[in-house]
Amino acid sequence: MPSKQNKTEEWIKKAQSLIWHPFTQMQDWEKDLPTIIVSGKGATLRDIEGNQYLDATSSIWVNIHGHRHKTINEAMKRQLDRIAHSTLLGLTNLPAIELAEQLLEIAPKGEAEDEKLSKVFYSDNGSTAVEIALKIAFSYWQHIGGTHKLKTKFVSFTNAYHGDTVGSVSLGGIDLFHAAYSSLLFDTIKIPSPTCYRCPINLDYPACEMACADEAEKILKKKHRQLAGLIIEPLIQGAAGMLCAPPGYLKKMRVLCDKYDILMIVDEVATGFGRTGLMFASEHEGVVPDLMAISKGLTGGYLPLAATLTRQKIYDAFLGDYAEFKTFFHGHSYTGNPLGCAAALANLTVFKEEKTLEHLKEKIAYVKKRLKPWKRWRHVGDIRQVGFVVAIELVADKKSKQAYPLEMRVGVAVCQEAKLRGVLLRPLGNVIAIIPPLSTTMDELAEIISVVGVSIKKVTAKIKI
Ligand SMILES: *Cc1c(COP(=O)(O)O)cnc(C)c1O
C-alpha cells in the first residue's frame, strides 16, 4: 500500500505532466507545486493535503450559492435517476422546457410586448452562446433581405472579452489574448472602450457628459448600413480588468441600436445571475437586448450550460418552407443537457428560497464601506465596484496612473500572498478582482477583504520601480 504522502506526490507528478492548463505558462506550472482540489462546501475549497481556501473567484465567476449546495445537489441526483442526457435534435426534455420558461420569465423586460425576449437557444459555454448570437444576428438580416443583406459586420469594443473560440475572439479587444490570432479572425469595427479610469478620449466623468457615447454614435452613424449587430458587456468589461462604463452608457447604446437599426447583443455571461446586485446587469438601465448570451452562473457553477435568448421577430425571420433553407443550422452534442438544465432550475429555486438578491444588498454595502479607505493607499489607483463585482487596480504611480509593467506580475504576487493566507484569487494583470459566491457570509467576506488588504500592502511595499 502506498502511503498517503507517496500517493499525493504521485498525483502532483501527474498534475504537472499530463494536463495543459488554460491561460497558463506551463513552464511555470511544471515548476510550481499544483494545488489539487478535492472538495468544497459553501465558499470554501479543500485541497488534497487538507488545506482550506476561500473561493474568492467563485471558481472563475461561476459559483453562485456555494459549493455542494443541498438543493442543487439533490435536484441533480433526482435528474440523474431519470436520465443524464438526451438530444434536442428531434427530441426535447422536461428540464430544458421548464428552464426555458423560467429564463424568459426572469429575463430583462421593457414595457413593449414586442421587445420581450421570447426564445431560448441552448449551448454549453459562454463562447458558444456568443457565437450563436453572432450567427443568428448575421442570418437575420440575410433572411430579411433587400439592402439589409449588406448588414454583415459587427461592432464591438476595445478591451472587450467574449470568449476564446475564433468567432468570439474576433469580437474581442484585449491585445494580450487576441492579437496573436489577428490574421485568423474576421473583421470587426471597434468602438473605444467606455472606461472612466483610463478614458480613451482623456476626459473626466461626469464633466465629459459621456462624450464617449457621442464617439460611438459617430461610428454607428457612418457604418450602420453594413452593421448586423453591436455586442457589449453590460456595465463592466470583465476580463480586461473589470473596467466600468459610465452610468447610462448601456441605455444609450440601446437607443443608438434602435435608431440605426442594429441588433443589440448583450453578453451577460459574466454579469448574469446576480453578480451586479440584480439578476441581470441590463436591468440596471432598463435595457432589453435583442439577443442575450448567458452561461457562467446559469447552473450555479455546477455544470457547463449556456443559452442565447432572443426576441420573437428575430426567431420569426428564420421561419419558412424547408426548401427556403432558413433553418438555423447550428447545434451542439450536449445542447439542452437535462442534467445541466436541472442544475440551472435548482439554481433559480435557491435564488427564490434564500432571497439571495435581497441578502446581497447588505454584503455589497459592507464591501463598499470596507474598501473606501483603501482609495488613499499609495499604490491603489482605482477601486471599482458594481454590485458584488469588485476590482482594485494597482499602479506604480498614482498621480500619473502609470501601470506596473505586466512582466513584474504584481497581480500574481498579491494573489500568491493571499493564497498563503487562505484566500484564492486570480489577477487580471494589475487588477485584483474579488468575485466570491453570492452566498459568502459576512464573516467570510470580512476575512477575504482583510487578506486582500494585507497582501496588497505587503507586495506593493516591497516593489521598487
Ligand atoms: C467567460 C466569458 C465568456 C466566455 O465564456 P466561456 O464559458 O469561458 O466560454 C464570454 N463573455 C464574457 C463576458 C465572459 O466573462
The ligand as an ORCA input file, in Angstrom:
! r2SCAN-3c Opt
* xyz 0 1
  C     -16.267     33.998    -19.523
  C     -16.878     34.876    -20.527
  C     -17.201     34.410    -21.803
  C     -16.827     33.032    -22.275
  O     -17.432     32.022    -21.567
  P     -16.790     30.549    -21.572
  O     -17.777     29.717    -20.875
  O     -15.486     30.679    -20.827
  O     -16.576     30.174    -22.996
  C     -17.863     35.266    -22.669
  N     -18.161     36.516    -22.305
  C     -17.855     37.002    -21.093
  C     -18.250     38.383    -20.754
  C     -17.171     36.210    -20.170
  O     -16.833     36.717    -18.982
*
